Amino acid sequence: MIKKVIIVVVILVSSVVAYNLVSQIINASKSGERLSEAAEVVYNLEAENKQLKKKLEEIQSPQFIEEEARNKLNLGKAGETIVIIPDEKIKQVLGSSNSAQIIRLPNYLGWFRVFFK
């Protein structure tokens, strides 16, 4: 009778120990996955940070500032004359050039013209 009780207690203790060991192994493997995911996120953020620093350097350059002032604010250097063409005039000029349309020929006629005309 005592042997049966001791065997049952040993089986219970060993099953509890085995369960805890398996759960720790599973948690360790999940931690490794989380670590690799976090490393990937860090790598992506570092790459984005490099791009943003490069863009910041580009934006802070005098050439970029001058270009933006010329394009968006219509500013110019001393002695320059700024000419602004109204949109109506641009549309009028570009609209008249649209009257000549390209006529697409079938391929065989196009090749015929290339070689025989």
Secondary structure as the mmCIF struct_conf table of DSSP 4:
data_model
#
loop_
_struct_conf.conf_type_id
_struct_conf.id
_struct_conf.beg_label_comp_id
_struct_conf.beg_label_asym_id
_struct_conf.beg_label_seq_id
_struct_conf.end_label_comp_id
_struct_conf.end_label_asym_id
_struct_conf.end_label_seq_id
HELX_RH_AL_P HELX_RH_AL_P1 ILE A 2 ILE A 59
TURN_TY1_P TURN_TY1_P1 GLN A 60 GLN A 60
BEND BEND1 SER A 61 SER A 61
HELX_RH_AL_P HELX_RH_AL_P2 PRO A 62 LEU A 73
TURN_TY1_P TURN_TY1_P2 ALA A 78 GLY A 79
HELX_RH_AL_P HELX_RH_AL_P3 ASP A 87 SER A 97
TURN_TY1_P TURN_TY1_P3 ASN A 98 SER A 99
BEND BEND2 ALA A 100 ALA A 100
HELX_LH_PP_P HELX_LH_PP_P1 GLN A 101 PRO A 106
HELX_RH_AL_P HELX_RH_AL_P4 ASN A 107 PHE A 116
#
